[in-house]
Amino acid sequence: MDALAVPADRQKGWYLSLMAPNTKGPKFAWLDPSRLYCNSQALADCVKDLLSPFHNDTIDLVAGIDAMGFILGASVATSLGKGFLAIRKAGHLCIETQSQPYSDYSGREKTMEVRVDVLKPGLRVLIVDQWIETGGTMKAAIELVEKLGATVVGVAAVAIENSEGGKWIKENYRFSHCIPEELQSQIDQQHLDSFKGFKSK
């Protein structure tokens, strides 16, 4: 599908075919979801779909995970009229932080941190990331929010794979994603049929 094409009938997830496959090899994630953000209607519909399960929930703050979760998280926060909190990879915040070690989707050991002057008991937080593959990054973000006493209202991502970590998140927290049921098996196999017609230019 052309990156600028918008179908007349915009069903949930119509924009997923705008995502690009990995063409650089195994060191990289298996796809690039950020291509859909280049289409303003796709980004707006993605945010709408992510928020759909939370319409009746009180959300005080949206947290986004470094780095691609910043794009969706900030868009979600703007849509809700709420503030945005950046959960960062260690070493980028020049203020007092709470830290949490984790393993990312590639198995690399990393540390995540968040400022300590925002999260507090009673604050209800929606955590947003671009994609949940193994679940390690999101689990670390959840632990950071809860360590500081805030409540995780839910978790939102373009997709949540049914990995061990992805299933743990789905079983323990309210969640939202943009994947129609008929596409979940493709997501779990880390290949989309839409890639067959992908053109990079």
WORAKA-V77460 format. One record per pair of residues at least 4 apart in sequence whose ideal C-beta (glycine too) atoms are under 6 Angstrom apart, sorted by the first residue. I is the first residue (numbers start at 1). GAP is how many residues later the second one is. If there is no record, write none. Layout:
I_GAP / I_GAP
This chain:
1_4 / 1_16 / 3_35 / 6_35 / 7_7 / 10_4 / 10_35 / 12_37 / 12_168 / 13_165 / 13_167 / 15_21 / 15_27 / 15_30 / 15_31 / 17_177 / 18_17 / 18_18 / 18_24 / 19_12 / 19_14 / 19_16 / 19_17 / 20_12 / 20_15 / 21_10 / 21_174 / 21_177 / 22_6 / 22_8 / 22_9 / 24_4 / 30_160 / 33_97 / 33_98 / 33_125 / 36_6 / 37_6 / 37_34 / 46_132 / 47_28 / 47_29 / 47_32 / 49_129 / 50_106 / 50_126 / 53_123 / 54_100 / 57_96 / 58_66 / 59_65 / 59_67 / 59_94 / 60_63 / 60_64 / 61_21 / 61_22 / 61_24 / 61_64 / 62_11 / 62_14 / 62_15 / 62_20 / 62_22 / 62_64 / 63_22 / 63_24 / 63_62 / 63_64 / 64_5 / 64_6 / 64_9 / 64_64 / 65_4 / 65_22 / 65_64 / 65_76 / 66_22 / 66_23 / 68_62 / 69_4 / 69_59 / 69_60 / 69_61 / 70_4 / 72_56 / 72_58 / 73_11 / 73_55 / 74_10 / 76_52 / 77_5 / 77_7 / 85_33 / 87_27 / 87_54 / 88_4 / 88_5 / 88_25 / 90_21 / 90_23 / 93_4 / 95_20 / 96_20 / 97_16 / 97_18 / 98_16 / 98_18 / 98_46 / 98_49 / 98_50 / 99_12 / 99_14 / 100_12 / 100_40 / 100_43 / 100_44 / 101_10 / 102_8 / 102_10 / 102_34 / 102_38 / 103_4 / 103_6 / 103_33 / 104_4 / 104_6 / 104_32 / 104_33 / 105_28 / 105_29 / 112_28 / 114_30 / 119_4 / 119_29 / 119_31 / 120_29 / 121_28 / 123_27 / 124_27 / 124_29 / 125_20 / 125_25 / 125_27 / 126_27 / 126_28 / 127_14 / 127_28 / 128_28 / 129_9 / 129_28 / 130_28 / 131_26 / 131_27 / 131_28 / 132_6 / 132_25 / 132_28 / 132_34 / 133_28 / 134_29 / 134_31 / 135_4 / 135_30 / 135_31 / 135_34 / 136_29 / 138_31 / 142_10 / 145_5 / 145_7 / 154_20 / 154_21 / 155_14 / 155_18 / 155_20 / 156_20 / 157_20 / 158_20 / 159_18 / 159_20 / 159_28 / 160_6 / 160_17 / 161_5 / 161_26 / 161_27 / 162_4 / 162_5 / 162_26 / 169_4 / 170_5 / 179_4 / 179_5 / 179_8 / 186_6
